[in-house]
């Protein structure tokens, strides 16, 4: 019954999914198994609300309330989530469409069974439902929409949405622990960077996922393990000694685009890029003073006009006592 409910959610048949969720939790009731009843009743209540059936939604949330009052102390994570949704509903802050979509994306992975058209439809419904919503709801909506577009295969749009959402990170404090909020946006951005073999950028986002999000913390750990082998193949370690300068020359035989990226392992370094013609004439392409580890990876490119050398200069001459380490990739 539960699987049939999620398959109907995948088809955006919210009204049809309600009955299957109800059948699923009634089986648990019949055998006096309390675990997962609140979560499935919550799911049914959200789906009914999304389908416009207020009466049926109310009936299912009454089940959630009934089970919350039962003498059970070790409720699982999903049931605790159902109680948090109930509290939001009672406070008048619940957005059923957003909450339902967050469950579909993060908790039940319903998005695995949806077509690109259905995913974009869901993203559109969430955007419409959260117009005028609270800052926390806006952040969660960015996550759901970015996740939907990433699963739909439109990574450029997904990254654009994730970037817009993450721009709020310094100004918005979420009023409850949305697992799919900023953590979710960092997760989507990390996945996209990993698919593009932009390992330092992906790692920087994964490192910002908090332990408060159990699901995303687990997935972040798995992705880091997967990227470890890729990282060793693509990047090489560069040591810049105390008070020293390291020059990495990239020979260019013909006109082409040269790309580079690097990630410091700590502290800071001065960085310059210089184009050297075959004649020896030099042109500065880029310069960064005191590039900090906290600012994340550095990536750049240069359209070489012809034969010559692109020179990457890592300058640690300002630091007499501490060497610096970084990982560098060039193409």
C-alpha positions in Angstrom: 0.0 0.0 0.0 2.8 2.4 0.9 4.6 1.8 -2.4 1.3 2.3 -4.3 0.9 5.6 -2.5 4.4 6.8 -3.5 3.9 5.7 -7.1 0.7 7.8 -7.2 2.6 10.7 -5.7 5.1 10.3 -8.5 2.3 10.7 -11.0 1.1 13.8 -9.1 -2.1 11.9 -8.3 -2.3 13.3 -4.8 -6.0 12.3 -4.1 -5.4 8.7 -5.2 -2.3 8.4 -2.9 -4.3 9.3 0.2 -6.3 6.1 0.2 -3.2 3.9 -0.2 -1.4 5.8 2.7 -4.5 5.2 4.9 -4.6 1.5 4.0 -0.9 1.2 4.8 -1.2 2.7 8.3 -4.4 0.8 9.1 -2.4 -2.4 8.6 0.0 -1.2 11.3 -3.0 -0.3 13.6 -4.5 -3.8 13.2 -1.4 -5.5 14.4 -0.9 -2.8 17.1 2.4 -1.5 15.6 2.7 2.2 16.4 5.9 2.9 14.5 5.4 4.8 11.1 1.7 5.3 11.7 2.1 9.0 12.4 4.4 9.5 9.4 2.0 7.7 7.0 -1.0 9.6 8.4 1.0 12.9 8.0 1.8 11.9 4.4 -1.9 11.2 3.8 -2.9 14.5 5.4 -0.4 16.5 3.3 -1.5 14.7 0.1 -5.2 15.4 0.9 -4.5 19.0 1.5 -2.6 19.3 -1.8 -5.6 17.7 -3.5 -7.9 20.2 -1.9 -9.7 17.7 0.4 -9.6 19.7 3.7 -11.9 17.3 5.6 -9.8 14.2 4.8 -6.6 16.1 5.6 -8.0 17.0 9.0 -9.0 13.4 9.7 -5.5 12.2 9.0 -3.8 14.8 11.2 -6.1 13.8 14.0 -4.5 10.4 13.8 -1.1 12.0 14.1 -2.3 13.9 17.2 -3.7 10.7 18.7 -0.4 8.8 18.3 1.6 11.8 19.6 -0.3 11.4 22.9 0.4 7.7 23.2 3.0 6.6 25.9 5.9 5.9 23.5 9.3 7.5 24.1 11.4 6.1 21.3 9.6 7.4 18.2 11.7 7.1 15.0 12.9 10.0 13.0 10.1 9.9 10.5 7.4 9.9 13.2 9.2 12.8 15.0 9.1 14.6 11.7 5.3 14.0 11.5 4.9 15.6 15.0 6.9 18.6 13.9 4.6 19.0 10.9 1.6 18.7 13.1 3.0 21.5 15.3 3.4 23.7 12.3 -0.1 23.0 11.2 -1.5 23.9 14.7 0.6 27.1 14.6 -0.9 28.0 11.3 2.5 28.1 9.5 2.2 24.9 7.5 2.5 25.0 3.7 1.1 21.5 2.7 2.3 21.6 -0.9 5.9 22.5 0.1 6.0 20.0 3.0 4.6 17.2 0.7 7.2 18.0 -2.0 10.0 18.0 0.6 8.9 14.5 1.6 8.8 13.4 -2.0 12.3 14.7 -2.7 14.2 13.9 0.5 12.3 11.3 2.6 10.8 8.9 0.2 12.8 9.5 -3.0 9.6 9.7 -5.0 11.5 11.8 -7.5 13.3 8.7 -8.7 10.1 7.6 -10.4 9.1 10.9 -11.9 9.5 12.1 -15.5 11.3 15.4 -16.2 7.9 17.0 -17.1 6.4 15.8 -13.7 9.4 17.0 -11.8 9.2 20.5 -13.4 5.5 20.5 -12.7 6.1 19.8 -9.1 8.7 22.6 -8.9 6.2 25.0 -10.4 3.6 24.0 -7.8 6.0 24.6 -5.0 7.0 28.0 -6.3 3.4 29.0 -6.6 2.5 27.7 -3.2 5.3 29.6 -1.4 4.7 33.0 -2.8 4.6 35.3 0.2 5.8 32.5 2.5 8.2 32.8 5.4 11.9 33.0 4.9 12.3 29.4 6.0 9.7 28.3 3.5 11.4 30.3 0.7 14.7 28.5 1.5 13.0 25.1 1.5 11.2 25.9 -1.8 14.6 26.7 -3.4 15.8 23.3 -2.3 12.8 21.4 -3.6 12.9 23.2 -6.9 16.7 22.7 -7.4 16.3 19.0 -6.5 13.5 18.6 -9.0 15.4 20.2 -11.8 18.6 18.2 -11.0 16.6 15.0 -11.2 15.0 16.2 -14.4 18.5 16.4 -15.9 18.5 20.2 -16.2 21.6 20.9 -14.1 22.2 24.4 -15.3 18.7 25.5 -14.0 19.2 23.5 -10.8 22.5 25.2 -10.1 21.0 28.6 -10.8 18.2 27.9 -8.3 20.6 26.5 -5.7 22.9 29.5 -6.1 19.9 31.9 -5.6 18.9 30.1 -2.5 22.3 29.9 -1.0 22.7 33.7 -1.4 20.2 33.9 1.5 22.4 31.9 3.8 23.9 34.9 5.5 20.7 36.7 6.1 18.0 34.1 6.8 17.6 32.1 10.0 15.3 29.2 9.5 12.5 29.0 12.1 12.7 25.2 12.2 15.2 22.6 11.2 14.4 22.0 7.5 16.4 19.1 6.4 15.9 20.2 2.9 16.8 23.9 3.5 20.4 25.2 3.2 21.8 21.7 3.7 19.7 20.5 0.7 20.9 23.4 -1.4 24.5 22.6 -0.6 23.8 18.9 -1.4 22.3 19.8 -4.9 25.2 22.1 -5.7 27.7 19.4 -4.6 26.1 16.7 -6.8 26.2 19.0 -9.8 29.9 20.0 -9.2 30.7 16.3 -8.8 29.0 15.4 -12.1 31.2 18.1 -13.7 34.3 16.6 -12.0 34.7 19.9 -10.1 35.9 18.1 -7.0 37.1 21.0 -4.8 33.8 22.9 -5.4 31.8 19.8 -4.6 33.8 19.1 -1.4 33.4 22.7 -0.2 29.6 22.4 -0.4 29.6 18.9 1.2 31.6 20.3 4.2 28.8 22.8 4.9 26.1 20.2 5.4 25.4 20.1 9.1 25.0 17.0 11.3 21.4 18.1 11.9 20.4 16.6 8.6 20.9 12.8 9.1 19.8 11.8 5.6 21.9 14.4 3.8 24.9 13.8 6.1 24.9 10.2 5.1 24.6 11.0 1.4 27.4 13.5 1.7 29.7 10.9 3.3 29.0 8.5 0.5 29.6 11.1 -2.2 32.9 12.1 -0.6 34.0 8.5 -0.7 33.1 8.2 -4.4 34.9 11.4 -5.2 38.1 10.3 -3.4 39.2 8.1 -6.3 38.3 10.8 -8.8 40.2 13.4 -6.8 43.4 11.3 -6.8 43.2 10.9 -10.5 42.5 14.5 -11.3 44.5 16.5 -8.8 48.1 16.6 -7.6 49.5 18.0 -4.4 51.6 21.2 -4.5 53.7 22.3 -1.5 54.6 25.9 -1.1 57.3 26.3 1.5 57.5 29.0 4.2 58.7 32.2 2.5 58.8 30.4 -0.9 57.2 30.8 -4.3 56.2 27.9 -6.5 55.7 28.3 -10.3 53.6 25.8 -12.3 54.2 26.2 -16.1 51.6 24.9 -18.5 53.1 24.7 -22.0 50.7 25.6 -24.8 51.5 24.5 -28.4 48.5 26.1 -30.2 45.5 28.3 -29.5 43.2 26.7 -27.0 41.5 27.3 -23.7 43.5 26.4 -20.6 41.7 25.7 -17.4 42.8 25.4 -13.8 41.5 25.0 -10.3 43.0 24.5 -6.9 41.9 24.2 -3.3 44.0 25.2 -0.3 44.3 22.8 2.6 44.5 25.7 5.0 45.6 29.3 5.6 46.2 31.7 2.6 48.4 32.3 -0.4 49.0 34.9 -3.0 48.1 33.7 -6.5 48.9 35.1 -10.0 48.4 33.9 -13.5 50.7 35.1 -16.3 50.7 34.5 -20.0 54.2 34.3 -21.5 54.5 34.5 -25.2 57.3 32.6 -27.1 59.1 35.9 -27.3 59.2 36.1 -23.5 56.7 39.0 -23.3 54.5 38.6 -20.2 50.9 39.6 -19.7 49.2 39.3 -16.3 45.9 37.4 -16.6 44.8 37.3 -12.9 46.0 38.2 -9.5 44.7 37.4 -6.0 46.2 38.7 -2.8 45.9 36.5 0.4 43.5 34.0 -1.0 42.0 32.4 2.1 41.2 28.7 2.6 37.8 29.7 3.9 36.8 31.3 0.6 36.8 27.8 -1.0 38.3 26.6 -4.3 39.7 28.8 -7.1 38.8 28.1 -10.7 39.7 29.9 -13.9 40.5 29.7 -17.6 42.4 31.6 -20.2 42.0 31.5 -24.0 45.6 31.2 -25.2 45.9 33.0 -28.5 48.7 30.7 -29.7 52.0 29.0 -28.6 53.4 30.1 -25.3 53.3 29.3 -21.6 50.6 29.9 -19.0 52.3 30.4 -15.7 50.6 29.8 -12.3 52.4 31.5 -9.5 51.7 30.5 -5.8 53.5 33.1 -3.6 54.0 32.4 0.1 56.8 34.9 0.5 54.8 36.8 3.1 54.8 33.8 5.5 58.2 33.2 7.0 57.3 30.4 9.3 54.4 28.4 7.8 54.3 26.4 4.6 51.1 26.0 2.6 49.6 23.0 0.8 47.1 22.9 -2.0 45.7 20.5 -4.6 45.9 21.6 -8.2 44.3 20.5 -11.5 45.1 21.8 -14.9 43.7 21.1 -18.4 
